[in-house]
Amino acid sequence: MHVLCRKQEYTQPTPIQALGVPCGLSGRDIIGIAKTGSGKTAAFIWPMLVHIMDQPALKKGDGPIGKSSAVTHGVFQNFLHKFFEKSWAGVQQPSDL
């Protein structure tokens, strides 16, 4: 997770991340309202990634182990594109975005 944060060039959390990430990591539900570009999506996704990485490998018929929603498909698709572009350069991206 630290590697992903460094690749995203985060030096400190935004206010919504400072409040949301600890709640998500503790297993609590999060509802966040903040301006566009404030880091809301990352505040929801980081705790989910920690949860996913802590799970045993999925077997056929298992899942999902993480789910998120966004205002529009385009908003979430844009976030994933930026995430994979910066964090996992060279890794094959999901084709069904």
C-alpha positions in Angstrom: 0.0 0.0 0.0 2.9 2.4 0.8 4.3 1.7 -2.7 1.0 2.6 -4.3 0.8 5.9 -2.3 4.3 6.8 -3.3 3.6 6.1 -7.0 0.5 8.3 -6.8 2.8 11.0 -5.4 0.7 11.5 -2.2 2.7 13.3 0.6 -0.2 13.8 3.0 -3.9 12.9 2.9 -6.6 15.4 1.9 -9.1 16.3 4.6 -11.7 13.8 3.3 -9.0 11.1 3.2 -7.8 11.9 6.7 -11.3 11.3 8.0 -12.5 8.6 5.7 -9.5 6.2 5.5 -9.3 5.4 9.2 -13.1 4.8 9.3 -12.9 2.4 6.3 -9.9 0.6 7.8 -11.8 0.0 11.0 -14.6 -1.6 9.0 -17.1 1.2 9.3 -19.3 2.5 6.5 -18.3 5.8 4.9 -20.4 8.6 3.3 -18.2 11.5 2.2 -19.2 14.8 0.6 -16.5 17.0 -0.8 -15.6 18.9 -3.9 -14.5 17.3 -7.1 -10.8 16.4 -7.0 -10.7 16.3 -3.2 -9.7 12.6 -3.1 -13.0 11.0 -2.2 -12.6 8.0 -4.4 -9.2 7.2 -3.1 -10.5 7.5 0.5 -13.0 4.8 -0.3 -10.7 2.6 -2.4 -7.6 2.5 -0.2 -9.4 0.7 2.7 -11.0 -1.7 0.2 -7.6 -2.6 -1.3 -6.2 -3.3 2.2 -9.2 -5.6 2.8 -8.8 -7.3 -0.6 -5.1 -7.9 -0.1 -5.8 -9.6 3.3 -8.2 -12.1 1.8 -7.2 -15.7 0.8 -7.2 -16.3 -3.0 -10.6 -16.5 -4.5 -11.9 -19.9 -5.6 -14.4 -20.5 -8.4 -17.8 -19.1 -7.3 -16.3 -16.8 -4.6 -16.6 -13.1 -4.6 -17.0 -10.2 -4.8 -14.7 -9.2 -2.0 -14.9 -5.5 -2.7 -17.5 -3.2 -4.3 -17.6 0.5 -4.9 -19.9 2.9 -6.6 -19.5 6.3 -8.1 -21.8 9.1 -9.3 -21.4 7.9 -12.9 -19.6 5.1 -14.6 -17.3 7.6 -16.3 -16.1 9.0 -12.9 -15.1 5.6 -11.6 -13.6 4.6 -15.0 -11.5 7.8 -15.0 -10.3 7.0 -11.5 -9.3 3.4 -12.4 -7.5 4.6 -15.5 -5.5 7.1 -13.5 -4.8 4.5 -10.8 -3.5 1.9 -13.2 -1.6 4.4 -15.2 0.4 5.7 -12.3 0.5 2.7 -9.9 0.7 -0.3 -12.1 2.5 0.8 -15.2 3.2 -2.2 -17.3 0.6 -4.3 -15.7 -2.2 -5.4 -17.9 -5.3 -3.4 -17.1 -8.8 -4.9 -16.8 -10.4 -4.8 -20.2 -14.0 -4.6 -19.0 -13.9 -1.1 -17.5 
